[in-house]
Amino acid sequence: METNIGISTDNRKAVAFELAKLLADEYVLCTKTKKAHWNLEGADFYSKHIFFETQFGQLDAIIDKVAERIRTLGHYATGSLKQFLELTHLDEITEDGNNSTTYINELLSDHESIIIHLRENIHRFGNEYQDFGTSDFITCLMQEHEKMAWFLRSHLHQN
């Protein structure tokens, strides 16, 4: 059945494609966060292990929201690792080192990259594609990533 929500077919398709790229970014970031959770070593292991697990859970919830937004627009969500790696703008390869500082710096950089990408699309989705719902949706996602980035950044500050 055709989706009839007041957004043209072409605009829904364009937004769904941009959201597919976001979904890929979120999936790659989630995987990298889980890797940090699994492979972390050092004196701060336990606290950062729990911290990364918390952020992994938040990202997993975001992934579900993005996929459901794509479905709301009448399109299917990407679901293969190959497609995610083709669509993401994040680097899958991580730096060497299993310490918290290395992981935090890398994850922070990825969050900031996603924040910038989201910010660039807020007005585009609303104004160009007449999809103010997705514009609002990614504004909320941007705020979630800003908070997660703040938490990561806070672990890097020395007293």
C-alpha positions in Angstrom: 0.0 0.0 0.0 1.3 3.5 -0.9 2.4 5.7 1.9 0.2 8.9 1.9 1.5 11.2 4.6 1.6 14.6 2.7 5.2 14.2 1.4 5.8 13.5 -2.3 7.1 10.1 -3.3 10.4 11.6 -4.6 10.9 13.6 -1.3 10.2 10.5 0.8 12.7 8.5 -1.3 15.4 11.2 -0.9 14.9 11.5 2.8 14.9 7.7 3.2 18.2 7.5 1.4 19.8 10.1 3.7 18.4 8.3 6.7 19.9 5.0 5.3 23.3 6.7 5.4 22.6 7.9 9.0 21.5 4.3 9.9 24.8 3.1 8.5 26.8 5.6 10.6 24.8 4.7 13.7 25.5 1.0 13.2 29.2 1.5 12.6 29.4 3.7 15.7 27.5 1.2 17.8 29.8 -1.6 16.7 32.9 0.5 17.5 31.4 1.3 20.9 30.8 -2.4 21.6 34.4 -3.1 20.5 35.6 -0.6 23.1 33.3 -2.3 25.7 34.8 -5.7 24.9 38.4 -4.9 24.5 39.2 -2.1 27.0 42.2 -2.6 29.2 43.7 -0.5 32.0 43.3 0.6 35.5 39.9 2.3 34.7 38.6 -0.9 33.0 35.5 -1.5 35.1 34.1 2.1 35.1 34.7 2.6 31.4 33.5 -0.9 30.6 30.1 0.0 32.2 30.2 3.5 30.5 30.7 2.0 27.0 28.0 -0.5 27.7 25.6 2.3 28.5 26.5 4.2 25.4 26.1 1.0 23.3 22.6 0.6 24.6 21.8 4.2 23.7 23.1 3.8 20.2 21.2 0.5 19.8 18.0 2.4 20.6 18.9 5.1 18.1 19.4 2.5 15.4 16.0 1.2 16.0 14.4 4.7 15.8 16.2 5.5 12.5 15.1 2.2 10.9 11.6 2.8 12.1 11.6 6.3 10.7 12.7 4.9 7.3 9.8 2.5 7.4 7.4 5.3 8.4 8.3 7.0 5.1 7.3 3.9 3.2 10.8 2.5 2.5 12.8 -0.5 3.8 15.7 -0.1 6.2 19.1 -1.3 5.1 20.1 -4.3 7.1 23.4 -5.8 5.8 26.9 -5.1 7.0 28.0 -4.7 3.4 25.4 -2.0 2.7 26.3 -0.2 6.0 29.9 -0.1 5.1 29.1 1.2 1.6 26.8 4.0 3.0 28.7 5.1 6.1 31.0 8.1 6.2 32.7 6.9 9.3 35.9 4.9 9.3 35.4 1.3 10.4 39.1 0.8 11.1 40.0 1.9 14.6 43.3 3.1 16.1 45.6 0.7 17.9 45.4 0.7 21.6 42.9 -0.8 24.0 43.0 2.0 26.5 40.1 4.3 27.4 41.7 7.5 26.0 42.2 6.0 22.5 38.6 4.6 22.4 37.1 7.8 23.8 38.9 10.1 21.3 37.8 7.9 18.4 34.2 7.6 19.5 34.0 11.3 20.3 35.2 12.1 16.8 32.6 9.9 15.3 29.8 11.4 17.4 30.9 14.9 16.4 30.9 13.9 12.7 27.3 12.6 13.1 26.3 15.7 14.9 27.6 17.9 12.1 25.9 15.7 9.5 22.6 15.9 11.3 22.8 19.6 11.8 23.5 20.1 8.0 20.3 18.2 7.2 17.8 19.7 9.7 16.7 22.6 7.4 17.2 20.6 4.2 14.7 17.9 5.3 12.2 20.5 6.3 12.6 23.1 3.6 13.8 21.2 0.6 11.8 17.9 1.1 8.9 19.3 3.1 9.5 16.6 5.8 9.3 18.6 9.0 8.7 15.3 10.9 12.1 14.0 10.0 13.7 17.4 10.5 12.3 17.3 14.1 13.4 13.7 14.5 17.0 14.3 13.5 17.1 17.4 15.8 16.3 15.1 18.7 18.9 12.6 17.5 21.5 15.4 17.3 20.7 16.4 20.9 21.2 12.7 22.0 24.6 12.6 20.2 25.6 16.0 21.7 24.9 14.6 25.2 26.8 11.4 24.4 29.7 13.4 23.0 29.7 15.6 26.2 29.9 12.5 28.3 32.9 11.2 26.3 34.6 14.6 26.3 34.2 14.9 30.1 36.3 11.7 30.5 39.2 13.4 28.7 39.4 16.5 30.9 42.2 16.5 33.5 41.9 18.5 36.8 
